[in-house]
Amino acid sequence: MSDAGFAYTLTRTLDAPADKVWAAWTTPEIYGRWANAEEVAMDVRTGGTWSAVMIIPGGDRIPLSGTYAEVIDHKRLVLGMDAPGQAEPVLMTVEVTADGDRTQIALSQTFDSAQNRDQAEQGSNFLLDGLTAHLASA
């Protein structure tokens, strides 16, 4: 996907070391707990595939799948998500930066419309809220 368009970046500082944050994004059982997902499968390597069934508020089940466009261990994930009607996968970049016992995480995406960007940004905030709550209780 090109850099032109409607983009967002969400950044948070998490009260957990980077290895725990990385594990939360790359271990199916852990990801399922904080992301409210079932049937999570991950082959975390560049070119590997992932899939999950997200349970959204209200109980609807949304099957998602895609590939890892880039994996830099403990630092960066670029996930491509297969989206209906899109010729190219929708990319999400997850940057993990260690800061002592804390970790800065940044999620970013670019879309061709403000509406798609706004929906994705809302979903990413939901994900980060779940991750923050999971790390606080872990």
N, C-alpha and C positions, 0 to 999 in steps of 0.2 A: 504494500500500500504506500502511496506517495506521502510526503510530508505536507503537502498542500491539503487544506481542508479544515475541519473543525476538531481541535485537539483538546485534551485535558491531561493534567498531571496531578495526582493526589500524593502528598507526602505526609508521612507520620513518623514519629519517633516512638519506638516500642520498648517497653521495659523488659527486654529479653535479649540474650546474646544472639549473634547472627546465626550460629549453628542451629539454634532452636527455631528461628524464623525460617531458615532454609528448609529444615525438616518439615515444618508445617506446610510448606508449598510443594514438597516433593515426595512425601510419604502418604500413600493412599488412605491409610486408616486415620492418620492425623488430619489430613485435608478434609476428609468426609465429616469429621466431628465439627470443625470450626466453620466450614463453608456450607453446612447444612446440605450435604450431598450424599448420595448413595451410589453403589455400583461404580466406585472410583477405580480406574485403571490408569497407571502411569508408566511410561518407558522414558525416563528422564535422561535424554541425550539428544543432541542435535539430530533431527530427523526422526526421533521417536514419536510415538503417538500417545494421546491421552483421551480419556472419556470420563464422563460423570453424568449423573442425573441429579440436577439441582432441585431442591424443594423450596419453592418461593413462598413468601407469606401468603396465606390463603390456601396453601396445600397443593397448588399446581406443581406438577413434575415436568421439568424441562430437560430433555436429553441434550447434552453438549458433547462435542468431540473436536479433535484437531491434532496438530503436530507441534513439536518443539522446533521452532525455526532457529533458535540459538540457546545454548546452555553453557554458561561460564560458571563452573562449580562454586557455590556459596556466594555468588556475586550477581548474576544476571540470568533471567529467564525471558525468552521471547516466545510467547505462545501464540500459535495461529489457531483461530477458531473457525470451523466450517460454518458459514452462515447461509441460510436459504436465500437463493436469488443473487448471491455474490459470486463473481468469477474467481476472486482471490480470497484467501482466508483473512479474517479480521485479526490484526495483530495486537497483542497486549504485551507491554514490556514491564517486567518486575525487576527493579534494582534493589539490591540488599547491600547496605553499607554498615559495617561494624563500627560501633562507637563505644568501646569498653564493654560494659555489661548491658548496654543498650544497642538498639539497631535502628537505623533510618531505613524506611522502605518507601519506594516511589513506584506508583502504578501509572502508566501512561498509554493512551490510545489516540488514534486519529481517524476521523470518519468523514464521509462525504456530505453529511447533513447535521445541522444543529440538533435535530430531534434524536437521531441515533446516538450522537455524542452524549446528550443529556441522559438518555436511558442507560447507556453504558456507565456513565459517571455515577449514577445512582446505584447501579449494581456493584460497582467497585467500592463505593462507600460502605455498602452492606457487607461486602467481603472483608474490608478492613475492620469494620466494627466487630465482626465475628472473630477475626484473628486476634484483635486486641483483647477481647473477652477471654478467648481460649488461653492466651499467653498469661493473662492475669491469674487464671485459675490453675495453670499447670505447675 
